Amino acid sequence: MGILKTAFHWASGDVELWTGANPAKLSKKQRFEEHERSRYLTPEEMVRFNAALEQETNEDLSDFVVLGLSTGQRRGNVLGMRWEQIAVDLSTWAIPKTKTKNKRMHVCELQPAAIRVLKSRKENRKKDNPWVFPSKTSASGHLEEMKRGWKLLLERAGLYTPDDPERITIHSLRHTACSYMVMAGRSLEQVGATIGHLSPMSTKRYAHLHQEVQRETARAGAKKMERMVAEAARKNPALLGNGNG
């Protein structure tokens, strides 16, 4: 709509290609504002989610979820992971620039949970298949969707709410990974670098969590100061004199 508005504005100017009102000029109520969702699994939801995941019999889905939560990478990149992108010691995953939004290669540091999954899948790899999540039916050669399994997993966890605009989706795995990095005290810049965000604006959605961490840190520091000062005063009553000594 923005492009159309600009085009009609230009056409009604000196070029005189349009003489009517600008049909793309909408009121505030008519405009659709897209809100970026940053829905993540809360600690309470994670308890239920992990319990359901432990009962999961679909190994592909289980491994995909663990890798998604551990790496914070997008669904397409996880399902399209190739063994040639994984370091021999399974310590890193080099996502090629053709698979990233910013068109730059991103090296993802793999954590113990991801390494365990990759080690198991590598041991069961068949005929040097290049894909970590191979598929016999997809044209790409690797798994492309987990919709049905994901729905059943959420249902078992009691977290399936299809009509909720803030519902949990597969992309919530990425948001969950990022959110807990921020809540662990890491800066937005550090989180962005970890998951491959080139622009700080991409990580801005987690700013409220970062602010809360700062608030709690400041509060904890103030309380610690009060306790230590009170303890010092208790041990050294003489310090509570008139201050002229």
N, C-alpha and C positions, 0 to 999 in steps of 0.2 A: 504493500500500500504506500509505503514511503517513496518507492521508486516511481509508482504511478502518479503520485501527488507532484513530485518534482517534474515529471515529464509533461503533465498538463499545465503546470505553472510556466514551464519553458515555452510550450506551444501557444499559450495565450499572450506571450510577450511580443517582442519585435517581429518574430517570424509570422505571427498572426495565423497560426494553423488551427487555433481553437478560440471560440468567442464566448462560449457558455461558462457557467460556473464550474469550478474544479470538482469533478465527481469523486475524487479520491481524498478530498479534504473532509475528514471525519471529526465529529465531536469527541470529546473525551470519553463519553459513555459508549460511543460506537467503536472506539479503538480497542483492539485486542492486545493486551499486554501479556507477554510471555514471561512466566516466572520460572526460574531455574529451580528444580527440586533438589534438595540435598538430604533426602530421607535416609536415615541410617538406623541400624538396629541398636536399640538401647540395651544396657546391661541386662535388664529383665527379659527383654525379647531374645537376647543372645542365649540366655539359659534355655529357653524353650526351643530356639532354633537349633542349638547344638545337640539337644536331646533327640530331636527329630532326625538330625543329620547322622547321629550314631546308629540309628535304626535303618538308614538308607541302604538298600540292596543294590542300587544302580551305582556301580563303582565309578563310571564316567562322571555322573552328576556329582557324587561325593568329592571326587578329586578336583573337579572344576570349581566347586564352591570353596574348597580349601585354598586352591591357588588364587582364586579371585580375592578372597579375604586377606590372604597373606601378601599378595603383590600389589593390590589396588589397581590392577590393570583392567582395561575394557574387555567385555565379553568376547568380541571378535578376535582380539589379540591372544587371549588365553586359549580359545578353541582352535585358533590358527597357529599355535606355537609349533615350531619345527625343532627337531633335535639338533640340527646344525647351529641353532641360535643359543643353545645351552652350553655353558662351559663344561669341559670334561669333568671337573670336580663338582659340578652342579651348583657352583657358588653364584653364578650370574646368568642373566638372560638378556641377550642383546636383541632388542626389538628394532628391526630395520626401519629406515626413514620412510619407506613406502607404506608402512603400517601405522605411522603416527600422524596425528592431526597437524603437528607443527613441522612435519617433513624433516625431522632430525632424528637420527638414531638415538634410542634411549637404552641405557644399560641398567637393568633392574637387579638390585642386590637381593638374592633369594634367602629367605629365612628358613629356619629348621623345619617348619611345617611343610613348606613348599618343597624343600629338598627331599623330605621323606616320601612325598607323593611322587616326585620325579624319579627317585631311585627305584621305587616299586614298579612304576610304569616302564622304566628302562629295562628292568630285569625281565619283564613280560613282553617286551617289544618283539614283534614278529617280522621276519624277513626284511630287516633293515628298513621298515616303513619310516618315511621322513617325518610323519606327524605324531605329535604327542597324544592327540585325540583322533586317531584314524577312524574313517567311516567307509563302509563298503557300498553305501548307497548314494552319498552326496557327490555331486559333480566335482566339488573342490578336492575331495579325497579326505577331508576332515569333518568332524562334527560341526554343525552350524547353529543348531538350536537346542535349547534345553527347556522349552516352555512347559511341556506336559509334566516332566519330572519336577520342575521347579514349583509348579502349581500344587502338585501332590505333597511336596516337601513342606510348603507353607501351610497347607491344610492340616497336616499332622502336627505342626507346631502351633496351630491355632492363630496363624498370622495372615491368613488369606482374606483380604478385603478388596475384591475387584472394583467396587463402586467408590472406593475412597480415593480422591485425587492425590492424596499423600500416601498411597499404598506402597508397600515394599515391593520392589522390582529387582530383577537381576542386577541392574545398575546400582542398586543400593549396596551391593557388596563393595563396590569401589568407594562409595560415599562412606560406608562404615569404616573401611580401612583408613581413609583420610581423617575422618572425625576422631578416631582414637589416637592417631598420631598427634593431632592438635591438642587433644585433651591430655596427652602425655607431656605437654609442655613444649612441643616442637613448634617453631615459627611457621607462618604460612609459606615463607620462602623455602624452608627446608622440606615441607610437605610437598610443595609444588615440584621441587627438583626430584624428589623421590618417586613421584608417580608420572613425571614427564610433562608437567605443565610448563609451557614456555612463557605464557603471559601471567603476571600476578593476578589479573582480573579473573582468571579461571579458578583460582584458589580462594577468591574473595568470599565465596559463599560460606566458607568455614570461619569467617572473621568473628562471628558471634561466639563461637566456641573458644576461639583464641582469647577474646575479651574476657570470657568467664574464667579461663585459666589464669589470666593476669589478675583478675579480681580476687580469686581464691588464693593466689600466691601472695598478694599484698596483705590479705586478711590473715593468712597464716604467719606472715612475718611480724605483723603487729601483735598477734597473740603470743608469739614466741618472745617478743621483746618484753611484753608485760610480765610473762612468767619468769623470765630470767632476771628482770629488775626486781620483782617481788622476792625472788629467792635470794638475790644479793642483799636486799634490805633485811631479810630475816636472819641471814648469817652475820651481818655486820650492822647491828643497831646503831652504832656510833655514827654511821653515815647519815642517819636521819636527824642530825643536829641542825643548828640554825644556818649552816652554810657559810659561817665566818671563819671556820677553822682552816 
